[in-house]
């Protein structure tokens, strides 16, 4: 069924609010203001779960996953204008304690910092949109943000897992029922031998895992961790997280599954 006009407008406004806060691609966003001038910046009420997750991810991955990779992405060409032209500049991604401090409501930047929360932020926005729909009485819904999908309803939804080396094929199928599925792969945003999933410790694209999928029971998505799940500390964190399954596809075309999820071909 189509959404009511009120529900449709509420969803659009929720997305606009989120984008106006967290997008590094907007001139008028809070993140863009932070990138210009160090200081203390109050964030909206949706920020604590996001920053607290990023802090846990940063610690669990020994700094590989960080919201401070924005400048590195810009220098590689994934900038506000989508130039996709790497520059000759390579600025070291700062460590958390060097650049930012989060007190639960306010972010203090010690140096100009370009935040990028896309790794977990898009999945989080799926949660927030689903909340808006529920508040308007929509109980059967699929929110698809291209890589982050949440389905609610009586009938399960079959989702194909795209082959990262051949987008015309699937390597498996998972049944999603009153839960989410998150996917992460570099093949859809790649240019000049680069892609958008960076290891913050090097400031360069990751290369060991080329596709990952997870179906979490918790609401806030764990997509940010998935591309780095090859290290022992990350695998332990994944296995202890509230998740019904995870699949990883290595560059050598082997598939690993720390826990069971879906059917692989």
Buried (B, 14 or more C-beta within 10 A) or exposed (E): EEBEEEBEEBBEEBBEBBBBBBBBBBEEBBBBEBBEEBEEBEBEEBBBBBBEBBBBBBEBBEBBBBBBBBBBBBBBBBBEEEEBEBEEEBEEBBBBEEBBEBEEEEBBBEEEBBBBBBBBBBBBBBBBBBEBBEEBEBEEBEBEBEBBBBBBEEEEBEBEBBBBBEEEEBBBEBBBEEBBBBBBBBBEEBBEEBBBBBBBBEBBBBEBBBBBBBBBEEBBBBBBBBBBBBBEBBBEBBEEBEBBBBBBBEEEEEBBBBBEBBEBE
